[in-house]
Amino acid sequence: MVREQYTTTTEGTHIERPEDQNVYKIGIYGWRKRCLYLFVLLLLIILVVNLALTIWILKVMWFSPTGMGHLQVKKDGLRLEGESEFLFPLYAKEIHSRMDSSLLLQSTQNVTVNARNSEGEVTGRLKVGPKMVEVQSQQFQINSKDGKPLFTADEKEVVVGVDKLRVTGPEGALFEHSVETPLVQADPFQELRLESPTRSLSMDAPRGVHIKAHAGKIEALSQMDIKFHSSDGMLVLDAETVCLPKLVRGTGGPSGSSQRLYEICACPDGKLYLSVAGVGTTCQENSQVCL
Ligand SMILES: *[C@@H]1O[C@H](CO)[C@@H](O)[C@H](O)[C@H]1NC(C)=O
């Protein structure tokens, strides 16, 4: 604000220039001044509050020269100690456990591992649920340490590649259809039984059936006939003793004979019978059994 006062001078007149009237007054006065002070004060308050808030945030967030709380920024990446929650997907290239500790994936619901192709379709899935473990894939394989397949399952077959398959359940193993194997063998010192409790059992081998009992006997029991058929061969009973203890005894001969010798006679249909031996043959006399 400049206040200037001029007094026009005319010749002969006294020029009056009072000192106080010739002062240039520069400055802020009155309400403007108060406003400015108020403004500066407000700014100061805001600054202090800002500083306090910043310090508070730094303290609350645990800022430190190396990072923020449990989150540390290092040369080779981030390090987060303590529990961390990611409420949405976490994208990572690899997940490792820490040195000398195992890796645990845990959930009260299913834990699923999916493999997807470039179109995003699931091509393989491993699902561990509270009630079952499910693998969905074209082939499931378990390999040994040196890469030998121990168990392989695909749509066509299941292969168990181990040396021995042991079924320990009391019910054994059930196969709906045939079992193909070159050998059926009992455990050492165990009996082996081949059984069909309510139906028949048949053994069929075009090139021959051999039944051997090296240190025991062979017994065949049957309620009905026992038949040995041979189309081209003969029936050989190769033993020092051949007994037919229940062979029928021909009747009509001299009964009560003291001699204990008999001769074996045959009917026309092949049936054998005994006849008390005489000087000549006695078959004819005792042939009534053939009728
Ligand atoms: C877990 O998996 C099973 C089997 O696939 C499924 O039936 C069930 O719905 C799943 N549970 C949840 C919560 O997704």
PDBQT file of the ligand as one rigid body, heavy atoms in Angstrom, charges set to zero:
ROOT
HETATM    1  C1  LIG A 301     -13.919 -83.938  -2.126  1.00  0.00    +0.000 C 
HETATM    2  O1  LIG A 301     -13.744 -84.945  -3.093  1.00  0.00    +0.000 OA
HETATM    3  C2  LIG A 301     -14.802 -85.860  -3.195  1.00  0.00    +0.000 C 
HETATM    4  C3  LIG A 301     -14.415 -86.951  -4.179  1.00  0.00    +0.000 C 
HETATM    5  O2  LIG A 301     -14.035 -86.467  -5.400  1.00  0.00    +0.000 OA
HETATM    6  C4  LIG A 301     -16.052 -85.114  -3.602  1.00  0.00    +0.000 C 
HETATM    7  O3  LIG A 301     -17.133 -86.012  -3.693  1.00  0.00    +0.000 OA
HETATM    8  C5  LIG A 301     -16.342 -84.013  -2.597  1.00  0.00    +0.000 C 
HETATM    9  O4  LIG A 301     -17.439 -83.264  -3.027  1.00  0.00    +0.000 OA
HETATM   10  C6  LIG A 301     -15.140 -83.111  -2.423  1.00  0.00    +0.000 C 
HETATM   11  N1  LIG A 301     -15.381 -82.190  -1.364  1.00  0.00    +0.000 N 
HETATM   12  C7  LIG A 301     -15.266 -80.881  -1.511  1.00  0.00    +0.000 C 
HETATM   13  C8  LIG A 301     -15.585 -80.069  -0.316  1.00  0.00    +0.000 C 
HETATM   14  O5  LIG A 301     -14.962 -80.392  -2.579  1.00  0.00    +0.000 OA
ENDROOT
TORSDOF 0
